[in-house]
């Protein structure tokens, strides 16, 4: 036995943080979706309340991002209303910040952290308990709670001292492999 949570809850998430503590977020208390969250300290065996989520939810997902933040996505609000909202928990500040919403409201879905730091959200139940086959990527991987869009400029030609633009270098094509000669078939012997 270890310390008990401060609030009874089910259909919540538990995420192991980089400092070794466990973040338990939201869930269902048998009547309503919860917005509360708490931290478990394994060294002390105790639970401590932390900042509440912006939106009460259950049947959501929680993903630990490479920057140490936790992305909570979608789920059900009270009354089994599917959500598309998402938020980030910052363990250093112990705060939740709203982030980009999903394109489709969903609950009881999956979320997988990919090698490039993005989160793949797939399936689940949409509005009206419709089963979903759609999937989407959430690219929230910045160090700041509020992601800022990045714009990649189109490269422009660099002028030479004479004022004429130089072409952007292109990849050199790989030479085609030399075909191997086929063996000559042996002549058939006649009976």
BELKABEL-V124733 format. One record per run of one state. SS is the DSSP state (2 for helix, 1 for strand, 0 for the rest). FROM is the first residue (numbers start at 1). TO is the last residue. If there is no record, write none. Layout:
# BELKABEL-V124733
SS & FROM & TO
SS & FROM & TO
This chain:
# BELKABEL-V124733
0 & 1 & 9
1 & 10 & 10
0 & 11 & 12
1 & 13 & 16
0 & 17 & 21
1 & 22 & 28
0 & 29 & 32
1 & 33 & 41
0 & 42 & 45
1 & 46 & 50
0 & 51 & 56
1 & 57 & 58
0 & 59 & 60
1 & 61 & 64
0 & 65 & 69
1 & 70 & 77
0 & 78 & 80
1 & 81 & 90
0 & 91 & 94
1 & 95 & 99
0 & 100 & 105
1 & 106 & 107
0 & 108 & 109
1 & 110 & 113
0 & 114 & 118
1 & 119 & 122
0 & 123 & 124
1 & 125 & 125
0 & 126 & 126
2 & 127 & 129
0 & 130 & 130
1 & 131 & 131
0 & 132 & 134
1 & 135 & 138
0 & 139 & 158
1 & 159 & 159
0 & 160 & 164
1 & 165 & 165
0 & 166 & 191
